[in-house]
Amino acid sequence: MKRLLVMGVVGLALIWAGKGSAETVKVGLIMPFSGSYAQWGAETKGGVRVYQELHGKSVNGNDIEILFRDEGGIDPARSKQLATELILRDHIQFLTGFVFSPDALAVADIITQAKMPTIITNAATGFIVRKSPYFVRVSFTLQQESAPLGTWAAKAGIKTVDSVIADYISGKDSNDGFERAYVAGGGKVLQTIKYPTTVADITPYYERVLQDKPQAVQVFGTGGTNSVMMIRTWAARLRPAGIGFIGATQLQETDMPSIGDAVIGLVSTTHYPEHNDSPINKELRAQWFKDYGADTTLVPDIATCAVYDAMELIYRAVAKFGPGVTGDQAIGFYKGLTIPSPRGSITIDPKTRDVIQNIYVQKVEKRDGKLENVPFDVVKDVKDPWKEANPE
């Protein structure tokens, strides 16, 4: 059965390589649209909608059709199934999405067999893009966010931390980047505490932090409701004890209303300052609020920014090569490409196919009655520190 699947995918790849007159370019997008992480799906679908409203639904007369598929959550087997169906049955020409690293890794073999250009819009473990020459990432890498946070924390005089991290590959990757930079800057990690990704109550793990009494807790959650739980419990249990909170990419604007003023002063890093004044970001947000109104639970965030840029890459490849664009043409075109983005601009590293971008340190403030992440420091043109430390 596996051999038949491989033969089928390779056969399709050869057929597509000879096409030159398709009128519809199909794009598969795999994302959780249900379950605990459905917010990622909503923010992503909104980003696709806004992009196509601003740029149209066709390129040079060729329709761009987005096929949304629900992975539901961290589910590598389902992600691989959906990718297989999109490639073999739906005949997509681009694949994009993937919130979680295990899900992106699960499709590496099949996209390589199919020569399917695959644009990652979140999954951030450093080595993912090395698993297939057809991966490109427009989101971020975990150490790209966590290493600058570690450097900042040490310089800011935070002498001790406990690290509390979700026990899966991304948690380890992010924590490694933070701790390496933090310790190099003179900081001390008292202990690293891992918790299961399915945990519903973080309190027992925070009790261990209370015993250590570090200046801050450095946190990496799985995002969405998990990260919100960690912040809420910190505000109730650790903040009264004078223990601060820092975390790489842990707090989006959409999370703030459900937590309230307890998040004021919380420090995190980001590649997408939500209120930056780049022309594209202003245009994106104006169209977004025209579509969705002033609903504070649904605003543009890192998921929106990433899929907006993924759409830009897809549109550019179709514009250059036509509707019969091949995987090799698209990937070759992306290497070294710089594009304007809602975050400012990004470049696809020609050697790694990963994103090069600015990383911002931000603090939550209340402005005009609204809670916002406000950048106060920036590290420019950051490459993935993991790849820098682990060259091929």
N, C-alpha and C positions, 0 to 999 in steps of 0.2 A: 504493500500500500504506500509506504514511504517513497519507494522508487518511482511509483506511478505519479505521486505528487510532484516529485522533483522533475520528472520528465515533462509533466504538464506545465509547470512553471517555466522551465527553460524553453519549451516550445512556444509558449506565449511571448516570452521575451524576444525570441527570434522573429516572430510574426510582427510584433510591435515595431521592431527595429526597421522593418520595411514599410511601415505606414507613413503616409505623408499628406493625407487629405481628410483626416477625421475632423468633423465639425464640432464635436463636443469633447472637451477634455474633462475626464472624471477624476475627482480628488477624493480619496477616502480619508475620513477624519475619525480617529478612535479616541474616545474621551468618556469619562463617567458622566452620564446625563441623569442617573438615578442613584439613590443611596446616599451615604454620608458625604460623598465628595461631589454631589450633583452641582454645587456652586461652580466648580471648575468648568463643568460643561456649559452652564448658563453664561458664564463670562466669556468662554470661548466662542460659543454660537453667536453671542452678541458682537464679538470682534469680527467674525466672518460677515455678519449682516452689515455692519457699519462700513467695512472695507468695500464690499460690493455696492453699497449705496453711493459711496464716494468715487469709486473707480469703474462702476458698471459690472455687469455679469458676463461680459465677453471680452476677448482680446482679438483685435483684428477680425471681428465677425465670428470668432470661434467661442461658443458658450463654455463657461467654466461652471461645472456642476459639482456641488459638494455633497458627498454621501456620508451622513452622520451615523456613527455606530457607537452603541453604548457598551462600554466595558464594565460598568457598574462599580468598580473599585480596583483594589490591587488583585489582579487575576491574570497571571501570565498565560494560562491555558486558553482562556477566553480571548485574550488579546491576539494570540496566535491564530485561533480559529477565525476571528473576524478579519484579520489581515489576509489569511488564505482565501476566504470567501470573496473579499474585495478584489483580490488579484485575479483569481481563477474564474469567478462567476461574473463580477461586475466590470472587469477589464479596466480598472483604474490606471492612471498614468502617473499619479503622485499619491503618496501616503503621508499623513501628518497627524499630529496630536501626541498622545502618550504623556500622562501625568506622572506615572511611577516608573522608576528605573527597571524593576523586574519585568514589567510589561513591555517596555521598549526592547530589553535584551531578548525577550522571548520571540521577537519577530526578526532578529538579525539574520538568521540563516535563510529564511524565506525571501527576504528582500534582496539578499545577495544573489540567490538563485534566479530571481525574477528581474534583477537589475532595476529595482524599483527605487527611484529617488524618494527618500523618506526624511521629512523635516520635523525634528523633535521640537515640540513647543513647551515642554517642561522637564521631563525626566532628566535629572541633572548629575548623576554619578559620572565622574570624570572619564572613565575608560569606555563608556558605552560606544562612542563613535568609532573606536578601534575595532569593534566587533563586526562592522560591515563597512565596506568602502562606499556604500550608498546612503549612509547616515550623514545628515547635516543638522547642526543644532543652532537655533536662534534664541533660545531662552537664556540659560546661564549654566555654569557648573557649580557644584556645591562649594568647592574650595575657592572658586572665584569670588564667592560671597563671604565665606567664613574666614579665610585668611586675612583679608583686610579688617574684619571685625576683631580678630585676635591682635593684630598690630595696633589698632586703635585702642582696645581695652588696656593693653599694657602701657601705652603712652598716656592714657587718661588717668593713670594711677590706680587702676583696679588691680590690686596685688594678689588676690586669691579668688578663685571660682570653684564651684562644683559644676561639672557638666552632666546634664540630664538629657539623654538622647533616646529616640526611638530605636529599637533593636532590629535594624535591617540595614541593608547595604548602604543606603543613602545616609542614614544616621551616622554610620562609621566614617564614611567619606567626608562628610561635613565636619565632624568632630576632629578628625585627623588634621584637616587644614587649619581649623581654629587653634587647636592646642599647639601645633608646631610653631605657628606665628606668635602666639601668646607667650609661650615659654621662651622663645628666642628673644622676645622683648623684655623678659624679666619677670613675667607673671608666673604664678604657681597654681597648678590644678590639684586641689585637695583629693578629689576622687571623681571617677567617671561612673555614672549610674545609668544602666540601660533598662528600658521598660518595654514590654511587648507592644506591638503596634495595635493590638486589639484591646488594650487596657481601657477601662471606663472610668477609673478613678486614679489620679496621679498622686493623691495625698500620701500614701505610704512611702513613695519615693522621695517626696519633698520632706518628709519627716527626717530622712537621713541627711538632707541638706541642712535642716535646722540644727542638727547635732554638730555639724561642721562649722556653721556660722561664717561662711565665706562672704566677701563683699558683694558678690553677685552670683547668680546662677546662669550658666550658659546653656541654652535650650535648643534642641532640634526636634520638632514634632513632624508629623506627616502632612501638616497643612490642614486647612478647613476646620472641621469641628474638633479635631484632635489638638491642633495648636491653640484654638480658642479655649479649650478645657485647661490646657497647661497655663495659659495666661490668667484665666479666672482664678484658678487655684493658687497660683503665685500671689495674686493680689490679695487673696483672703488669708493665706498661710505664711508666706515669706516676706512680703512687703512690710507688714507690721513689725517684723523683726529686723528691719533695716537692710534686707538682702535685695539687691537690685536684680533686674532682668535684662539680659542681652541675648540676641538670637539672630542668626542669618536668615533673612527672608521669612520671618515668622509672623509678621502682622501686616495684613492688607487693610485698606480703608473699609472694605465691606465687613470686616470682622468687628470694627470698633463700636458701632451702635449697640451690639448685643452685650458688650463688656462694660461700656460706660467710662466714666472719668478715671477709673482705676488704671487705665493704660497710659495716662499722662506721664511723660518722662521716660517711657520705655524706649530703649535704643535697639535698633536693628540695622541691617544693611539691605540694600536693594540695588537692582540695575535699572528699575523703572520708577523714578520719582513721579508719583501720580499727578501732581499739580505743576510739573515743569512747564515752561512757557515755549517749548518748541512749536513751530507752526503746525506740524502734523498732529501733535498731541492736542493742541487747541481745536483743530478741525475734528479730530476723532471724538473728543469729549462733547463738542457742540452737537454733533450728529447723534451721539449716544443719548444725550439727555432730551433731544428732540424725539427720539424713538421711545425711550423708556421713562421719561419724566424724571422727577426728583426723588426716585426711590433709592434711599441710602443703602439698602441691602443689595443693590445691583448697580455697581459702578465699575468703570474700566479699571482693571488691575493687571498684574503680570501675565495672567492667562490671555487677556485681551490683547495686550501689547505683543506677545509672542505670536499669536495666530495672525495678527495684522501683518507682522513681518514675514511670516510663512506665506501668506497670500501674495505679498509683494514679490517674493522669490519665484513663486509659481507663475504669476502673471508675466514677470520679466523673461522667464525661460520660454514661455509660449510665444511671447512677442518676438524673441530672437530667433527661435528655431521652428516655430509653427506648431500646429496641433499634433504633429507626429514626433515631437521632441522625445528623444531617448533618455534613459537614465544616465548614460555616460556623458551625453551632451549637457544635461542639466547640472550634474555634479561638477564637471569640468568648468562650466560657466560660473558656478558659485564660488569656486576656490579663489580667494583674494578679493571677492566682490564687496564693495562698500555700498550700503543703502541708507537713505534717511529713514528714521524710525520715530515712533512716538517718544522713545526714550532719549532721542538725540540723533545718533547714528550708530551703526554697527558694521563690523567687517567680519567676513568669514575667513578664518585663518587658512591660508592656502595649504599648509602642511597638515593641520589636524582636522579641518572641516568643522571646527568649533568656533564659537562666537568670541570676538574681541570687543570689549565695551568698557564704559566707565562704571565704577561701583561707588555708591553713595552711602555714607553713614547718616542715619536720620533719627530724629527723636519725635515722639508724639507730643503735639501741642494742641491747644484749643484756640481756634481762630474763628471769629465771628460766630461763636456758638457751636462750631463744628470741630470734631476731632480730626486731625490730619497728621500724616507723617511729614516732617519738615527736615529736609537735608541740611546738614551743617558741615559736611566734609566730603571730599571726593578723591578717589584714586583713579587716574585716567588710563585708558587703553589697557585694561587688565586682561591678560591671557589666563588660561586655566593653570593654576599653580601645580596641580597634580601632574599634568603632562610635562611641565617644566622640570619637575623633580624626577619624573620617570620617562625619560626619552626612549623612543623606540630604537 
